[in-house]
Amino acid sequence: MQVHRPYTLHDALALMAATPTPTPIAGGTDLLVSWHHKPKEKLALLDLSQLGGELAAMRLTADTLELGALTTYWDVIASPEVSRAFPLLAEAARQVGAMQIQTRGTWAGNIGNGSPAADGVPVLMAYDATVVLQSTRGRREVQLDGYYTGYKKTVRLPDELIVAIQIPRRTRKAEWFEKVGARAAQTITKVGVAVVNDEKGWRVVANSVAPYVCRCRNLESALQKGQKFKSPEEIRDILKNDIAPINDMRSTAAYRETVLSRVLFYRLADKA
Amino acid sequence: MPAGADLPRIDGLDKLAGRAAYVDDLPTPGAWHGATVRSSVPRGKIRDIHFDPAFDWNDITIVDHRDIPGPNQLKLIDVDQPVLAAGEVRHKHEPILLLAHPSVHKLRDALRAIRVDVEPLPAILDPAAPLTPDLIQYKSDNVLKHIDIRQGDPGPVFARAAHIIEGEYVTGSQEHVYLETQGMLAQWQDGRLTVRGSMQCPYYVLDALTHLFGRSRDAFRVIQSPVGGGFGGKEEYPSLLAIHAALLAEKSGAPVKMIYDRQEDMAVTTKRHPSRTRHRTALDKDGRLLAMEIDVLLDGGAYVTLSPVVLSRGCIHAAGPYFCENIHIRGEARLTNSPPYGAFRGFGAPQTIFAIERHMDVIAARIGIDPVELRRRNLVRTGQPLATGQIYKEPTDLPALMDRALDLAQYKARTQSHAEFNKSHPFLRRGIGFATFHHGAGFTGGGETYLASEVWIEGKPDGTVELQTAQTDMGQGTTTILTQVVAERLGIPTEQVRVATPDTSRVPNSGPTVASRTAMVVGKLIEQACDDLLHQLGRKSGDPEISDDIRRHASLPGKSLVGRAKYQKPASIQWDDKTYRGDAYATYSWATYVADVEVDLRTCRVRVTDFVALQEVGRVLNTTLATGQIAGGVVQGIGWALYENVVLEDGAMKNCQMTNYVIPSAGDLPPIRVVFEERPSHWGPGGAKGIGELPMDGPAPAIVNAISRAVTTTINEIPVTPELLLKATEGRGHG
């Protein structure tokens, strides 16, 4: 196993361009799961922990929130300004694992790991976040809702590093987040959904119901048209073209689909 | 401080402060680490074992079945289980090879450099599946144990019954999730193979070592290290792990530590037996039980292990605390190619009590009678027999116990308010349910006679006494309560009592720490040993100022002062193991548990919102510890009922991580109101009876009775995961 520990972003990007491509590690809350059982001969890690500066910064301006790549869930929970400006971020952060995970796990890592069950991603996507990628070749911005292309597949090129997440500040008419897990805390999402209705329209983002966290665009356009729903089944019929849930050891496809439509139905009836 | 007072946990501060040294904490210079190569299929023939030639095997100790000095048998009730597979594997994760090396890192690399080729054989993964000859692996029919309990003659009664109600009830497996995973350290010390580790039963480990190595008992020494939870999971499994560590220590010549990580522990060690129980019940028009036919089927897993006695306890409790003249209980534990299921708090009784207590509510609903009234009419009363013919002679009025629990839970008022609530809420449904039940204390039937437990108490020259038993404290507070028993009987302060670490080289075999037997059975022996010591001093219990006498006698040159007691069957207990008739247990603890639940019809999640646990357990020795034990059992019961789903793949646990095997978190738990009715019993010390397993029995049926009422759907299977509840309520509208 190789571990690189760069002290500047410049060095980090240079290392990302090397072969074999290292895996970036910040909080380690995903990478260290089942660590003892992983073969490590070919593993190369890029330890980001020494990179301060922009990567560690969280900046709230009049029109944007920028989360540096090392921003943890706890950073958001602990900031009254950010929690007020983007309440769903704090709400989702508090439901990630327990405090030990919240203080180490990063938003960028949650995006980078690409789990369909990621708890940080739905709220970011619902807030229309942009991912900032940087490499020795330059810097580019990618919409988070276009970031994933398949199960653990993304548009990030091997030498690119997520350096920041940007979220626009907008006026919102509705915003809510619901996580359904197997217990009240310390649980992996079986079905999750974040919903935002702002000046740009509705965004409905679900996790654990497709190979990656995804927008439910058919439902969004129905909402956009002002459609009212008489039953959860109506929502389920629309969602069929938005999601592709599976059976696994945590739940069933039928459960995920049904519960997602029921949660949406009652929440929309309440607050839409 | 006398018994009955809340003596703080003697081991508490050390554990709280992190000073207690669990087996993995024991500093052992030069210790090697041990690891296990396992089968990847549920059944098959071992064709070849490949060792990667690129790997340096020189300094790795490798043990296979040929290194076993005696019979390759794990000695339990039967000897059918090999400790290392030879030729054939019978379950996934079955041990095949053992490795040891000073570096845990190289050891893990070595594990990855071994490939075992197994030619798969047909496996049976469902105990109810039809048998074909190629699936038979135990005797002629894969039946590990069959039990028949008969009372009266149920057959003809069904013809004249006003009601005949049938039901089938299914319970899932359960993982113990003790905080400390299994671990053992084996080394040569003073010419003996010495084993230290996490265990409930040091003498089981000693017996297993003696048998496998074909040596005398003197060749071994087994010492219990502090145990971070057992719940039955450290009853029989530690014998296997101790043997593995000992084989590696003998071959390598080094001390060897084998510590399972959580994943390995969950995947390979024993779990609660899955069960399927069928009831067919005849009742008269007033709801009196006329006849009961009960079929109990346990999945035993690949070897016999403790399945016969788990089945036994399950069958004895299967008809509940009710009087019925005509009963036939048929039980079978059958082989499957799953890792062997084993001891788990309750030991078969939670499974059959779930069935009977759900069945009582099903009966009540079907014949249109209040479930409280149905139980009131059938709860056993003085002079009436339980299923094995054991006559009820206890001082407790069971209907009154039930009424008190229901009052505490405001059962009537809540039944009404829930009905109102359910009419108006769009998606929440509330329900209240309960279970009345009992749990036998001590070994079943002639078990205690067979064990012939012994305890010693030794007076020391400094006036203190040392209690010597094989009883292990795994967090339940044994050390503390036994200290109280000694102090009270001898009339000395608890500070003058020490409890010896269970060590087979210096404590007698007082039997295993299982079966709710320690406080009652061993506690009573301790009183007798104390009396013996007092007798040697020419004193008797209740006499003042004993300490000086102890000091004087123990200081006499060449003399020792040891009080002894050995279990002798009380004449009043009669049990016939052939017919399964008689006094199955010396006595029982009795309880009614009430659960309040709220079901969210959107997510089908169930939240237990309130819980009352009322029990009669004789005299409570230590209220804080007893309350903790009951509350802990209730939590474990809630977990079994709602959350803990052992997902099997090839017969073995697939979700073997804490993230995917869901135990309830603090946020999922209701207030648990633990209430004791104290009626001192003459069977235990100072009137105590057993309590360890009782709280595991009641929560599941109480909760599922409550759910069934909340959603007006019959649920007869646990765990009631949201997925299961969704299926059960589908097509009924969502609210």
Interface residues (C-beta under 8 A of the other chain):
Chain A: V33 S34 H36 H37 P39 V180 A182 R183 A184 A185 Q186 T187 I188 K190 V191 P232 M249 R250 S251 T252 A254 Y255 T258 V259 R262 V263 F265 Y266
Chain B: R108 R112 D261 Q263 P426 F427 L601 R602 T603 C604 R605 Y643 V647 K654 N655 Q657 T659 N660 V662 P664 S665 A666 G667 D668 T721 P722 E723 L726 K727 H734
